[in-house]
Structure formats: structure tokens, C-alpha cells
Amino acid sequence: MRWQDIILWVLFILSIAVALWYLFGNSPTFEQTILVFILTLLFTISSKISSLHAEFKFFKKHFNNLEKSFIMLSKDFKGHLSDKNIPKK
């Protein structure tokens, strides 16, 4: 289990505890309860984005290879479309 998953579960349990504490009185304010939920949500989103960043590096490499092959293909087409091959009117 990654450290991000552990922190996520701790924040999730903390947000549930604060929500229950708010519901049963002698609790933090509503804004503090919402703040704990927002922190949990922001950490979740940032951990998902960081894991996606690693996957996008893989796609970037393949995209660069695809770009190079399209450049080679365009050079090949330019060679076939030279003025010698086009019939004159």
C-alpha cells in the first residue's frame, strides 16, 4: 500500500469522525467540518493526478514517435508530388 493511500484513508476516517461529531453536538463549527471534507477531496484529487502524470509520460514517448513517423511520411509525399510528376495543362 502506498503512503498516499494510507493518508487518504486517515483523512477519510477523520472526515467521517468530524461529521459525526458535528451531528451529535459539542462539536466544531460547520465550516470546520466542511474544511476537513475539502482537504480530503483535494488530497484525493492530487494523488489521482500524480498517478496519471506517470501514465502520461508513457504516452508522450509514443506520441513523439508518432510525430516523427508523420514527418517522414510528409517528406515522402513531397517527393512524390514534385513538379516532374504533375501533368501540365
mmCIF file as gemmi writes it, N, C-alpha and C atoms, coordinates in Angstrom:
data_model
loop_
_atom_site.group_PDB
_atom_site.id
_atom_site.type_symbol
_atom_site.label_atom_id
_atom_site.label_alt_id
_atom_site.label_comp_id
_atom_site.label_asym_id
_atom_site.label_entity_id
_atom_site.label_seq_id
_atom_site.pdbx_PDB_ins_code
_atom_site.Cartn_x
_atom_site.Cartn_y
_atom_site.Cartn_z
_atom_site.occupancy
_atom_site.B_iso_or_equiv
_atom_site.pdbx_formal_charge
_atom_site.auth_seq_id
_atom_site.auth_asym_id
_atom_site.pdbx_PDB_model_num
ATOM 1 N N . MET Axp A 1 ? 0.846 -1.171 0 1 0 ? 1 A 1
ATOM 2 C CA . MET Axp A 1 ? 0 0 0 1 0 ? 1 A 1
ATOM 3 C C . MET Axp A 1 ? 0.897 1.241 0 1 0 ? 1 A 1
ATOM 4 N N . ARG Axp A 2 ? 0.581 2.187 -0.862 1 0 ? 2 A 1
ATOM 5 C CA . ARG Axp A 2 ? 1.37 3.406 -0.961 1 0 ? 2 A 1
ATOM 6 C C . ARG Axp A 2 ? 1.059 4.346 0.194 1 0 ? 2 A 1
ATOM 7 N N . TRP Axp A 3 ? 1.98 5.262 0.461 1 0 ? 3 A 1
ATOM 8 C CA . TRP Axp A 3 ? 1.775 6.21 1.555 1 0 ? 3 A 1
ATOM 9 C C . TRP Axp A 3 ? 0.596 7.125 1.246 1 0 ? 3 A 1
ATOM 10 N N . GLN Axp A 4 ? 0.343 7.387 -0.034 1 0 ? 4 A 1
ATOM 11 C CA . GLN Axp A 4 ? -0.79 8.231 -0.403 1 0 ? 4 A 1
ATOM 12 C C . GLN Axp A 4 ? -2.111 7.565 -0.032 1 0 ? 4 A 1
ATOM 13 N N . ASP Axp A 5 ? -2.182 6.25 -0.211 1 0 ? 5 A 1
ATOM 14 C CA . ASP Axp A 5 ? -3.394 5.519 0.154 1 0 ? 5 A 1
ATOM 15 C C . ASP Axp A 5 ? -3.631 5.55 1.662 1 0 ? 5 A 1
ATOM 16 N N . ILE Axp A 6 ? -2.547 5.427 2.423 1 0 ? 6 A 1
ATOM 17 C CA . ILE Axp A 6 ? -2.681 5.451 3.879 1 0 ? 6 A 1
ATOM 18 C C . ILE Axp A 6 ? -3.181 6.815 4.354 1 0 ? 6 A 1
ATOM 19 N N . ILE Axp A 7 ? -2.586 7.884 3.804 1 0 ? 7 A 1
ATOM 20 C CA . ILE Axp A 7 ? -3.032 9.234 4.178 1 0 ? 7 A 1
ATOM 21 C C . ILE Axp A 7 ? -4.474 9.46 3.753 1 0 ? 7 A 1
ATOM 22 N N . LEU Axp A 8 ? -4.839 8.953 2.602 1 0 ? 8 A 1
ATOM 23 C CA . LEU Axp A 8 ? -6.215 9.1 2.122 1 0 ? 8 A 1
ATOM 24 C C . LEU Axp A 8 ? -7.203 8.434 3.073 1 0 ? 8 A 1
ATOM 25 N N . TRP Axp A 9 ? -6.889 7.222 3.528 1 0 ? 9 A 1
ATOM 26 C CA . TRP Axp A 9 ? -7.783 6.532 4.457 1 0 ? 9 A 1
ATOM 27 C C . TRP Axp A 9 ? -7.859 7.247 5.804 1 0 ? 9 A 1
ATOM 28 N N . VAL Axp A 10 ? -6.742 7.768 6.272 1 0 ? 10 A 1
ATOM 29 C CA . VAL Axp A 10 ? -6.747 8.508 7.536 1 0 ? 10 A 1
ATOM 30 C C . VAL Axp A 10 ? -7.613 9.756 7.418 1 0 ? 10 A 1
ATOM 31 N N . LEU Axp A 11 ? -7.458 10.488 6.315 1 0 ? 11 A 1
ATOM 32 C CA . LEU Axp A 11 ? -8.284 11.684 6.112 1 0 ? 11 A 1
ATOM 33 C C . LEU Axp A 11 ? -9.768 11.334 5.966 1 0 ? 11 A 1
ATOM 34 N N . PHE Axp A 12 ? -10.046 10.23 5.305 1 0 ? 12 A 1
ATOM 35 C CA . PHE Axp A 12 ? -11.434 9.803 5.139 1 0 ? 12 A 1
ATOM 36 C C . PHE Axp A 12 ? -12.063 9.469 6.493 1 0 ? 12 A 1
ATOM 37 N N . ILE Axp A 13 ? -11.344 8.718 7.313 1 0 ? 13 A 1
ATOM 38 C CA . ILE Axp A 13 ? -11.855 8.367 8.646 1 0 ? 13 A 1
ATOM 39 C C . ILE Axp A 13 ? -11.999 9.618 9.508 1 0 ? 13 A 1
ATOM 40 N N . LEU Axp A 14 ? -11.032 10.535 9.388 1 0 ? 14 A 1
ATOM 41 C CA . LEU Axp A 14 ? -11.114 11.788 10.139 1 0 ? 14 A 1
ATOM 42 C C . LEU Axp A 14 ? -12.325 12.612 9.714 1 0 ? 14 A 1
ATOM 43 N N . SER Axp A 15 ? -12.602 12.668 8.427 1 0 ? 15 A 1
ATOM 44 C CA . SER Axp A 15 ? -13.755 13.442 7.965 1 0 ? 15 A 1
ATOM 45 C C . SER Axp A 15 ? -15.068 12.817 8.425 1 0 ? 15 A 1
ATOM 46 N N . ILE Axp A 16 ? -15.154 11.485 8.43 1 0 ? 16 A 1
ATOM 47 C CA . ILE Axp A 16 ? -16.353 10.818 8.95 1 0 ? 16 A 1
ATOM 48 C C . ILE Axp A 16 ? -16.514 11.094 10.441 1 0 ? 16 A 1
ATOM 49 N N . ALA Axp A 17 ? -15.396 11.043 11.184 1 0 ? 17 A 1
ATOM 50 C CA . ALA Axp A 17 ? -15.452 11.296 12.628 1 0 ? 17 A 1
ATOM 51 C C . ALA Axp A 17 ? -15.892 12.734 12.918 1 0 ? 17 A 1
ATOM 52 N N . VAL Axp A 18 ? -15.37 13.682 12.17 1 0 ? 18 A 1
ATOM 53 C CA . VAL Axp A 18 ? -15.739 15.085 12.381 1 0 ? 18 A 1
ATOM 54 C C . VAL Axp A 18 ? -17.201 15.301 12.007 1 0 ? 18 A 1
ATOM 55 N N . ALA Axp A 19 ? -17.668 14.648 10.95 1 0 ? 19 A 1
ATOM 56 C CA . ALA Axp A 19 ? -19.076 14.783 10.562 1 0 ? 19 A 1
ATOM 57 C C . ALA Axp A 19 ? -19.995 14.221 11.644 1 0 ? 19 A 1
ATOM 58 N N . LEU Axp A 20 ? -19.64 13.076 12.196 1 0 ? 20 A 1
ATOM 59 C CA . LEU Axp A 20 ? -20.456 12.505 13.279 1 0 ? 20 A 1
ATOM 60 C C . LEU Axp A 20 ? -20.384 13.372 14.53 1 0 ? 20 A 1
ATOM 61 N N . TRP Axp A 21 ? -19.238 13.915 14.8 1 0 ? 21 A 1
ATOM 62 C CA . TRP Axp A 21 ? -19.055 14.801 15.942 1 0 ? 21 A 1
ATOM 63 C C . TRP Axp A 21 ? -19.917 16.049 15.783 1 0 ? 21 A 1
ATOM 64 N N . TYR Axp A 22 ? -19.99 16.565 14.553 1 0 ? 22 A 1
ATOM 65 C CA . TYR Axp A 22 ? -20.824 17.738 14.277 1 0 ? 22 A 1
ATOM 66 C C . TYR Axp A 22 ? -22.311 17.41 14.473 1 0 ? 22 A 1
ATOM 67 N N . LEU Axp A 23 ? -22.719 16.23 14.064 1 0 ? 23 A 1
ATOM 68 C CA . LEU Axp A 23 ? -24.132 15.858 14.16 1 0 ? 23 A 1
ATOM 69 C C . LEU Axp A 23 ? -24.593 15.647 15.605 1 0 ? 23 A 1
ATOM 70 N N . PHE Axp A 24 ? -23.694 15.171 16.474 1 0 ? 24 A 1
ATOM 71 C CA . PHE Axp A 24 ? -24.107 14.825 17.83 1 0 ? 24 A 1
ATOM 72 C C . PHE Axp A 24 ? -23.77 15.892 18.876 1 0 ? 24 A 1
ATOM 73 N N . GLY Axp A 25 ? -23.379 17.083 18.454 1 0 ? 25 A 1
ATOM 74 C CA . GLY Axp A 25 ? -23.222 18.198 19.388 1 0 ? 25 A 1
ATOM 75 C C . GLY Axp A 25 ? -21.856 18.311 20.013 1 0 ? 25 A 1
ATOM 76 N N . ASN Axp A 26 ? -21.658 19.459 20.714 1 0 ? 26 A 1
ATOM 77 C CA . ASN Axp A 26 ? -20.369 19.815 21.323 1 0 ? 26 A 1
ATOM 78 C C . ASN Axp A 26 ? -19.248 19.642 20.307 1 0 ? 26 A 1
ATOM 79 N N . SER Axp A 27 ? -19.448 20.233 19.173 1 0 ? 27 A 1
ATOM 80 C CA . SER Axp A 27 ? -18.614 19.911 18.027 1 0 ? 27 A 1
ATOM 81 C C . SER Axp A 27 ? -17.957 21.149 17.438 1 0 ? 27 A 1
ATOM 82 N N . PRO Axp A 28 ? -17.119 20.915 16.427 1 0 ? 28 A 1
ATOM 83 C CA . PRO Axp A 28 ? -16.566 22.049 15.68 1 0 ? 28 A 1
ATOM 84 C C . PRO Axp A 28 ? -17.667 22.709 14.849 1 0 ? 28 A 1
ATOM 85 N N . THR Axp A 29 ? -17.367 23.873 14.335 1 0 ? 29 A 1
ATOM 86 C CA . THR Axp A 29 ? -18.37 24.587 13.537 1 0 ? 29 A 1
ATOM 87 C C . THR Axp A 29 ? -18.584 23.866 12.199 1 0 ? 29 A 1
ATOM 88 N N . PHE Axp A 30 ? -19.624 24.295 11.52 1 0 ? 30 A 1
ATOM 89 C CA . PHE Axp A 30 ? -19.955 23.715 10.218 1 0 ? 30 A 1
ATOM 90 C C . PHE Axp A 30 ? -18.817 23.953 9.228 1 0 ? 30 A 1
ATOM 91 N N . GLU Axp A 31 ? -18.206 25.146 9.286 1 0 ? 31 A 1
ATOM 92 C CA . GLU Axp A 31 ? -17.12 25.477 8.368 1 0 ? 31 A 1
ATOM 93 C C . GLU Axp A 31 ? -15.901 24.577 8.59 1 0 ? 31 A 1
ATOM 94 N N . GLN Axp A 32 ? -15.624 24.255 9.84 1 0 ? 32 A 1
ATOM 95 C CA . GLN Axp A 32 ? -14.503 23.359 10.121 1 0 ? 32 A 1
ATOM 96 C C . GLN Axp A 32 ? -14.787 21.951 9.609 1 0 ? 32 A 1
ATOM 97 N N . THR Axp A 33 ? -16.021 21.526 9.711 1 0 ? 33 A 1
ATOM 98 C CA . THR Axp A 33 ? -16.394 20.208 9.196 1 0 ? 33 A 1
ATOM 99 C C . THR Axp A 33 ? -16.243 20.162 7.678 1 0 ? 33 A 1
ATOM 100 N N . ILE Axp A 34 ? -16.709 21.204 7.015 1 0 ? 34 A 1
ATOM 101 C CA . ILE Axp A 34 ? -16.585 21.275 5.551 1 0 ? 34 A 1
ATOM 102 C C . ILE Axp A 34 ? -15.115 21.341 5.154 1 0 ? 34 A 1
ATOM 103 N N . LEU Axp A 35 ? -14.3 22.039 5.933 1 0 ? 35 A 1
ATOM 104 C CA . LEU Axp A 35 ? -12.877 22.149 5.632 1 0 ? 35 A 1
ATOM 105 C C . LEU Axp A 35 ? -12.196 20.781 5.644 1 0 ? 35 A 1
ATOM 106 N N . VAL Axp A 36 ? -12.553 19.929 6.575 1 0 ? 36 A 1
ATOM 107 C CA . VAL Axp A 36 ? -11.967 18.582 6.625 1 0 ? 36 A 1
ATOM 108 C C . VAL Axp A 36 ? -12.374 17.787 5.387 1 0 ? 36 A 1
ATOM 109 N N . PHE Axp A 37 ? -13.639 17.903 4.976 1 0 ? 37 A 1
ATOM 110 C CA . PHE Axp A 37 ? -14.081 17.217 3.761 1 0 ? 37 A 1
ATOM 111 C C . PHE Axp A 37 ? -13.346 17.749 2.529 1 0 ? 37 A 1
ATOM 112 N N . ILE Axp A 38 ? -13.157 19.061 2.46 1 0 ? 38 A 1
ATOM 113 C CA . ILE Axp A 38 ? -12.468 19.654 1.304 1 0 ? 38 A 1
ATOM 114 C C . ILE Axp A 38 ? -11.009 19.217 1.269 1 0 ? 38 A 1
ATOM 115 N N . LEU Axp A 39 ? -10.346 19.17 2.407 1 0 ? 39 A 1
ATOM 116 C CA . LEU Axp A 39 ? -8.957 18.704 2.439 1 0 ? 39 A 1
ATOM 117 C C . LEU Axp A 39 ? -8.848 17.255 1.973 1 0 ? 39 A 1
ATOM 118 N N . THR Axp A 40 ? -9.783 16.429 2.397 1 0 ? 40 A 1
ATOM 119 C CA . THR Axp A 40 ? -9.784 15.032 1.946 1 0 ? 40 A 1
ATOM 120 C C . THR Axp A 40 ? -9.979 14.958 0.435 1 0 ? 40 A 1
ATOM 121 N N . LEU Axp A 41 ? -10.908 15.731 -0.074 1 0 ? 41 A 1
ATOM 122 C CA . LEU Axp A 41 ? -11.176 15.74 -1.512 1 0 ? 41 A 1
ATOM 123 C C . LEU Axp A 41 ? -9.974 16.249 -2.296 1 0 ? 41 A 1
ATOM 124 N N . LEU Axp A 42 ? -9.342 17.325 -1.836 1 0 ? 42 A 1
ATOM 125 C CA . LEU Axp A 42 ? -8.181 17.871 -2.539 1 0 ? 42 A 1
ATOM 126 C C . LEU Axp A 42 ? -7.009 16.894 -2.542 1 0 ? 42 A 1
ATOM 127 N N . PHE Axp A 43 ? -6.777 16.228 -1.425 1 0 ? 43 A 1
ATOM 128 C CA . PHE Axp A 43 ? -5.693 15.252 -1.391 1 0 ? 43 A 1
ATOM 129 C C . PHE Axp A 43 ? -5.991 14.08 -2.323 1 0 ? 43 A 1
ATOM 130 N N . THR Axp A 44 ? -7.235 13.65 -2.363 1 0 ? 44 A 1
ATOM 131 C CA . THR Axp A 44 ? -7.612 12.556 -3.261 1 0 ? 44 A 1
ATOM 132 C C . THR Axp A 44 ? -7.366 12.942 -4.717 1 0 ? 44 A 1
ATOM 133 N N . ILE Axp A 45 ? -7.79 14.131 -5.089 1 0 ? 45 A 1
ATOM 134 C CA . ILE Axp A 45 ? -7.62 14.591 -6.468 1 0 ? 45 A 1
ATOM 135 C C . ILE Axp A 45 ? -6.142 14.728 -6.809 1 0 ? 45 A 1
ATOM 136 N N . SER Axp A 46 ? -5.352 15.297 -5.904 1 0 ? 46 A 1
ATOM 137 C CA . SER Axp A 46 ? -3.927 15.466 -6.196 1 0 ? 46 A 1
ATOM 138 C C . SER Axp A 46 ? -3.202 14.127 -6.319 1 0 ? 46 A 1
ATOM 139 N N . SER Axp A 47 ? -3.581 13.139 -5.522 1 0 ? 47 A 1
ATOM 140 C CA . SER Axp A 47 ? -2.94 11.83 -5.645 1 0 ? 47 A 1
ATOM 141 C C . SER Axp A 47 ? -3.332 11.146 -6.95 1 0 ? 47 A 1
ATOM 142 N N . LYS Axp A 48 ? -4.578 11.319 -7.387 1 0 ? 48 A 1
ATOM 143 C CA . LYS Axp A 48 ? -5 10.743 -8.673 1 0 ? 48 A 1
ATOM 144 C C . LYS Axp A 48 ? -4.263 11.409 -9.829 1 0 ? 48 A 1
ATOM 145 N N . ILE Axp A 49 ? -4.095 12.725 -9.753 1 0 ? 49 A 1
ATOM 146 C CA . ILE Axp A 49 ? -3.408 13.447 -10.823 1 0 ? 49 A 1
ATOM 147 C C . ILE Axp A 49 ? -1.944 13.042 -10.887 1 0 ? 49 A 1
ATOM 148 N N . SER Axp A 50 ? -1.313 12.87 -9.734 1 0 ? 50 A 1
ATOM 149 C CA . SER Axp A 50 ? 0.099 12.467 -9.745 1 0 ? 50 A 1
ATOM 150 C C . SER Axp A 50 ? 0.273 11.07 -10.321 1 0 ? 50 A 1
ATOM 151 N N . SER Axp A 51 ? -0.68 10.177 -10.082 1 0 ? 51 A 1
ATOM 152 C CA . SER Axp A 51 ? -0.572 8.845 -10.682 1 0 ? 51 A 1
ATOM 153 C C . SER Axp A 51 ? -0.835 8.899 -12.184 1 0 ? 51 A 1
ATOM 154 N N . LEU Axp A 52 ? -1.702 9.792 -12.617 1 0 ? 52 A 1
ATOM 155 C CA . LEU Axp A 52 ? -1.95 9.941 -14.054 1 0 ? 52 A 1
ATOM 156 C C . LEU Axp A 52 ? -0.755 10.562 -14.762 1 0 ? 52 A 1
ATOM 157 N N . HIS Axp A 53 ? -0.009 11.412 -14.062 1 0 ? 53 A 1
ATOM 158 C CA . HIS Axp A 53 ? 1.158 12.047 -14.66 1 0 ? 53 A 1
ATOM 159 C C . HIS Axp A 53 ? 2.175 10.997 -15.107 1 0 ? 53 A 1
ATOM 160 N N . ALA Axp A 54 ? 2.332 9.956 -14.323 1 0 ? 54 A 1
ATOM 161 C CA . ALA Axp A 54 ? 3.258 8.884 -14.69 1 0 ? 54 A 1
ATOM 162 C C . ALA Axp A 54 ? 2.779 8.173 -15.954 1 0 ? 54 A 1
ATOM 163 N N . GLU Axp A 55 ? 1.477 7.994 -16.085 1 0 ? 55 A 1
ATOM 164 C CA . GLU Axp A 55 ? 0.944 7.337 -17.276 1 0 ? 55 A 1
ATOM 165 C C . GLU Axp A 55 ? 1.078 8.23 -18.503 1 0 ? 55 A 1
ATOM 166 N N . PHE Axp A 56 ? 0.96 9.554 -18.333 1 0 ? 56 A 1
ATOM 167 C CA . PHE Axp A 56 ? 1.077 10.464 -19.468 1 0 ? 56 A 1
ATOM 168 C C . PHE Axp A 56 ? 2.5 10.541 -19.993 1 0 ? 56 A 1
ATOM 169 N N . LYS Axp A 57 ? 3.498 10.307 -19.15 1 0 ? 57 A 1
ATOM 170 C CA . LYS Axp A 57 ? 4.877 10.264 -19.634 1 0 ? 57 A 1
ATOM 171 C C . LYS Axp A 57 ? 5.039 9.131 -20.636 1 0 ? 57 A 1
ATOM 172 N N . PHE Axp A 58 ? 4.374 8.009 -20.379 1 0 ? 58 A 1
ATOM 173 C CA . PHE Axp A 58 ? 4.415 6.872 -21.298 1 0 ? 58 A 1
ATOM 174 C C . PHE Axp A 58 ? 3.808 7.261 -22.645 1 0 ? 58 A 1
ATOM 175 N N . PHE Axp A 59 ? 2.659 7.967 -22.626 1 0 ? 59 A 1
ATOM 176 C CA . PHE Axp A 59 ? 2.005 8.374 -23.869 1 0 ? 59 A 1
ATOM 177 C C . PHE Axp A 59 ? 2.804 9.438 -24.606 1 0 ? 59 A 1
ATOM 178 N N . LYS Axp A 60 ? 3.514 10.284 -23.876 1 0 ? 60 A 1
ATOM 179 C CA . LYS Axp A 60 ? 4.313 11.33 -24.511 1 0 ? 60 A 1
ATOM 180 C C . LYS Axp A 60 ? 5.4 10.716 -25.377 1 0 ? 60 A 1
ATOM 181 N N . LYS Axp A 61 ? 6.03 9.672 -24.886 1 0 ? 61 A 1
ATOM 182 C CA . LYS Axp A 61 ? 7.082 8.998 -25.65 1 0 ? 61 A 1
ATOM 183 C C . LYS Axp A 61 ? 6.52 8.433 -26.947 1 0 ? 61 A 1
ATOM 184 N N . HIS Axp A 62 ? 5.382 7.777 -26.868 1 0 ? 62 A 1
ATOM 185 C CA . HIS Axp A 62 ? 4.78 7.196 -28.068 1 0 ? 62 A 1
ATOM 186 C C . HIS Axp A 62 ? 4.241 8.269 -29.01 1 0 ? 62 A 1
ATOM 187 N N . PHE Axp A 63 ? 3.771 9.375 -28.46 1 0 ? 63 A 1
ATOM 188 C CA . PHE Axp A 63 ? 3.299 10.463 -29.305 1 0 ? 63 A 1
ATOM 189 C C . PHE Axp A 63 ? 4.451 11.073 -30.084 1 0 ? 63 A 1
ATOM 190 N N . ASN Axp A 64 ? 5.611 11.215 -29.455 1 0 ? 64 A 1
ATOM 191 C CA . ASN Axp A 64 ? 6.777 11.743 -30.16 1 0 ? 64 A 1
ATOM 192 C C . ASN Axp A 64 ? 7.201 10.813 -31.287 1 0 ? 64 A 1
ATOM 193 N N . ASN Axp A 65 ? 7.144 9.509 -31.074 1 0 ? 65 A 1
ATOM 194 C CA . ASN Axp A 65 ? 7.459 8.551 -32.142 1 0 ? 65 A 1
ATOM 195 C C . ASN Axp A 65 ? 6.46 8.662 -33.285 1 0 ? 65 A 1
ATOM 196 N N . LEU Axp A 66 ? 5.201 8.856 -32.958 1 0 ? 66 A 1
ATOM 197 C CA . LEU Axp A 66 ? 4.172 9.008 -33.981 1 0 ? 66 A 1
ATOM 198 C C . LEU Axp A 66 ? 4.391 10.291 -34.776 1 0 ? 66 A 1
ATOM 199 N N . GLU Axp A 67 ? 4.774 11.35 -34.102 1 0 ? 67 A 1
ATOM 200 C CA . GLU Axp A 67 ? 5.042 12.615 -34.771 1 0 ? 67 A 1
ATOM 201 C C . GLU Axp A 67 ? 6.197 12.468 -35.759 1 0 ? 67 A 1
ATOM 202 N N . LYS Axp A 68 ? 7.242 11.771 -35.349 1 0 ? 68 A 1
ATOM 203 C CA . LYS Axp A 68 ? 8.391 11.566 -36.242 1 0 ? 68 A 1
ATOM 204 C C . LYS Axp A 68 ? 7.993 10.762 -37.469 1 0 ? 68 A 1
ATOM 205 N N . SER Axp A 69 ? 7.142 9.771 -37.294 1 0 ? 69 A 1
ATOM 206 C CA . SER Axp A 69 ? 6.737 8.969 -38.447 1 0 ? 69 A 1
ATOM 207 C C . SER Axp A 69 ? 5.858 9.784 -39.397 1 0 ? 69 A 1
ATOM 208 N N . PHE Axp A 70 ? 5.038 10.699 -38.86 1 0 ? 70 A 1
ATOM 209 C CA . PHE Axp A 70 ? 4.242 11.567 -39.738 1 0 ? 70 A 1
ATOM 210 C C . PHE Axp A 70 ? 5.133 12.555 -40.488 1 0 ? 70 A 1
ATOM 211 N N . ILE Axp A 71 ? 6.18 13.031 -39.861 1 0 ? 71 A 1
ATOM 212 C CA . ILE Axp A 71 ? 7.11 13.923 -40.551 1 0 ? 71 A 1
ATOM 213 C C . ILE Axp A 71 ? 7.801 13.188 -41.69 1 0 ? 71 A 1
ATOM 214 N N . MET Axp A 72 ? 8.218 11.947 -41.446 1 0 ? 72 A 1
ATOM 215 C CA . MET Axp A 72 ? 8.835 11.153 -42.506 1 0 ? 72 A 1
ATOM 216 C C . MET Axp A 72 ? 7.838 10.886 -43.629 1 0 ? 72 A 1
ATOM 217 N N . LEU Axp A 73 ? 6.588 10.634 -43.277 1 0 ? 73 A 1
ATOM 218 C CA . LEU Axp A 73 ? 5.557 10.39 -44.291 1 0 ? 73 A 1
ATOM 219 C C . LEU Axp A 73 ? 5.305 11.626 -45.132 1 0 ? 73 A 1
ATOM 220 N N . SER Axp A 74 ? 5.301 12.803 -44.507 1 0 ? 74 A 1
ATOM 221 C CA . SER Axp A 74 ? 5.079 14.034 -45.271 1 0 ? 74 A 1
ATOM 222 C C . SER Axp A 74 ? 6.237 14.302 -46.221 1 0 ? 74 A 1
ATOM 223 N N . LYS Axp A 75 ? 7.457 13.99 -45.818 1 0 ? 75 A 1
ATOM 224 C CA . LYS Axp A 75 ? 8.602 14.149 -46.714 1 0 ? 75 A 1
ATOM 225 C C . LYS Axp A 75 ? 8.492 13.197 -47.885 1 0 ? 75 A 1
ATOM 226 N N . ASP Axp A 76 ? 7.984 12.002 -47.638 1 0 ? 76 A 1
ATOM 227 C CA . ASP Axp A 76 ? 7.806 11.026 -48.712 1 0 ? 76 A 1
ATOM 228 C C . ASP Axp A 76 ? 6.758 11.517 -49.713 1 0 ? 76 A 1
ATOM 229 N N . PHE Axp A 77 ? 5.655 12.098 -49.22 1 0 ? 77 A 1
ATOM 230 C CA . PHE Axp A 77 ? 4.624 12.632 -50.111 1 0 ? 77 A 1
ATOM 231 C C . PHE Axp A 77 ? 5.15 13.809 -50.929 1 0 ? 77 A 1
ATOM 232 N N . LYS Axp A 78 ? 5.973 14.656 -50.311 1 0 ? 78 A 1
ATOM 233 C CA . LYS Axp A 78 ? 6.539 15.793 -51.046 1 0 ? 78 A 1
ATOM 234 C C . LYS Axp A 78 ? 7.416 15.305 -52.186 1 0 ? 78 A 1
ATOM 235 N N . GLY Axp A 79 ? 8.111 14.207 -52.001 1 0 ? 79 A 1
ATOM 236 C CA . GLY Axp A 79 ? 8.939 13.641 -53.066 1 0 ? 79 A 1
ATOM 237 C C . GLY Axp A 79 ? 8.09 13.129 -54.223 1 0 ? 79 A 1
ATOM 238 N N . HIS Axp A 80 ? 6.908 12.605 -53.946 1 0 ? 80 A 1
ATOM 239 C CA . HIS Axp A 80 ? 6.021 12.097 -54.997 1 0 ? 80 A 1
ATOM 240 C C . HIS Axp A 80 ? 5.266 13.207 -55.699 1 0 ? 80 A 1
ATOM 241 N N . LEU Axp A 81 ? 5.12 14.348 -55.059 1 0 ? 81 A 1
ATOM 242 C CA . LEU Axp A 81 ? 4.353 15.448 -55.631 1 0 ? 81 A 1
ATOM 243 C C . LEU Axp A 81 ? 5.247 16.537 -56.215 1 0 ? 81 A 1
ATOM 244 N N . SER Axp A 82 ? 6.429 16.188 -56.635 1 0 ? 82 A 1
ATOM 245 C CA . SER Axp A 82 ? 7.312 17.189 -57.222 1 0 ? 82 A 1
ATOM 246 C C . SER Axp A 82 ? 6.776 17.639 -58.57 1 0 ? 82 A 1
ATOM 247 N N . ASP Axp A 83 ? 7.33 18.722 -59.1 1 0 ? 83 A 1
ATOM 248 C CA . ASP Axp A 83 ? 6.83 19.302 -60.345 1 0 ? 83 A 1
ATOM 249 C C . ASP Axp A 83 ? 6.948 18.349 -61.528 1 0 ? 83 A 1
ATOM 250 N N . LYS Axp A 84 ? 7.836 17.397 -61.481 1 0 ? 84 A 1
ATOM 251 C CA . LYS Axp A 84 ? 8.011 16.451 -62.598 1 0 ? 84 A 1
ATOM 252 C C . LYS Axp A 84 ? 6.81 15.523 -62.737 1 0 ? 84 A 1
ATOM 253 N N . ASN Axp A 85 ? 6.183 15.185 -61.65 1 0 ? 85 A 1
ATOM 254 C CA . ASN Axp A 85 ? 5.106 14.198 -61.678 1 0 ? 85 A 1
ATOM 255 C C . ASN Axp A 85 ? 3.745 14.815 -61.956 1 0 ? 85 A 1
ATOM 256 N N . ILE Axp A 86 ? 3.596 16.132 -61.858 1 0 ? 86 A 1
ATOM 257 C CA . ILE Axp A 86 ? 2.294 16.769 -62.07 1 0 ? 86 A 1
ATOM 258 C C . ILE Axp A 86 ? 2.162 17.116 -63.554 1 0 ? 86 A 1
ATOM 259 N N . PRO Axp A 87 ? 1.087 16.627 -64.192 1 0 ? 87 A 1
ATOM 260 C CA . PRO Axp A 87 ? 0.916 16.945 -65.618 1 0 ? 87 A 1
ATOM 261 C C . PRO Axp A 87 ? 0.582 18.422 -65.819 1 0 ? 87 A 1
ATOM 262 N N . LYS Axp A 88 ? 1.126 19.015 -66.893 1 0 ? 88 A 1
ATOM 263 C CA . LYS Axp A 88 ? 0.868 20.424 -67.177 1 0 ? 88 A 1
ATOM 264 C C . LYS Axp A 88 ? -0.35 20.557 -68.075 1 0 ? 88 A 1
ATOM 265 N N . LYS Axp A 89 ? -1.06 21.639 -67.903 1 0 ? 89 A 1
ATOM 266 C CA . LYS Axp A 89 ? -2.281 21.87 -68.694 1 0 ? 89 A 1
ATOM 267 C C . LYS Axp A 89 ? -2.002 22.62 -69.942 1 0 ? 89 A 1
